[in-house]
Amino acid sequence: MRNDTERLAAVFHDIDAANDADPRRVDGRAYETVYAERMTEQLARLYPNASALLKIAARAQHLKRWEIPRTRYPEGRIGYDSWRKACRAHHAALVSDILSRHGYAEPEIGQVAKLIRKEELKRDPESQALENVVAIVFVEHYIGEFLAKYAQLPEDKLIDILVKTLRKMSAEGHEAALALSLPDDVRVLINKAVGRLVKK
């Protein structure tokens, strides 16, 4: 019988094997595999005592996301929110199947699925921890791409968008994000967004 460490490693292996099929590439590697590794690395830095279930949720955060393309949904906020909800349900179902194969109990599978579906944010400490990690990975690795995509927007609108992300984080998450080594223009925007959030 495998111990908990071996079982967790086996789950990670299956998640990575699934993500390795992503046709999108980053330096020759699957886009979602790279994202999953960044999530694991950031979780270990910010929450070194994270439970195995939280580690799994972080690793599976975008499990096979490319299977539900954004283009299937209308432009605008309603379409975006519908797409994100569908993605979360997709990731949760896929990782639930993996966990079931590896002998995890139903309550454990339910907790991982709940975390990925973003339920009980601000109430469940693990949900909040995961949301902090998601946002920090975005700021550290993807915000430049995001700002380039929306470069035509006025600064005030960009700050409003960032506020929506920061609002989901805790004060601990804000502190960790601002502690990152960031380009000056990005740091200015995030500081302004945090300031606007504090005033609300």
Sequence and secondary structure as in RCSB ss.txt:
>XXXX:A:sequence
MRNDTERLAAVFHDIDAANDADPRRVDGRAYETVYAERMTEQLARLYPNASALLKIAARAQHLKRWEIPRTRYPE
GRIGYDSWRKACRAHHAALVSDILSRHGYAEPEIGQVAKLIRKEELKRDPESQALENVVAIVFVEHYIGEFLAKY
AQLPEDKLIDILVKTLRKMSAEGHEAALALSLPDDVRVLINKAVGRLVKK
>XXXX:A:secstr
   HHHHHHHHHHHHHHHHTT S EETTEEHHHHHHHHHHHHHHHH TT  HHHHHHHHTTTTTGGGS GGGS S
SHHHHHHHHHHHHHHHHHHHHHHHHHTT  HHHHHHHHHHHTTTTTTTSHHHHHHHHHHHHHIIIIIHHHHHHHT
TTS HHHHHHHHHHHHTTS HHHHHHHHTS   HHHHHHHHHHHHHHHH 
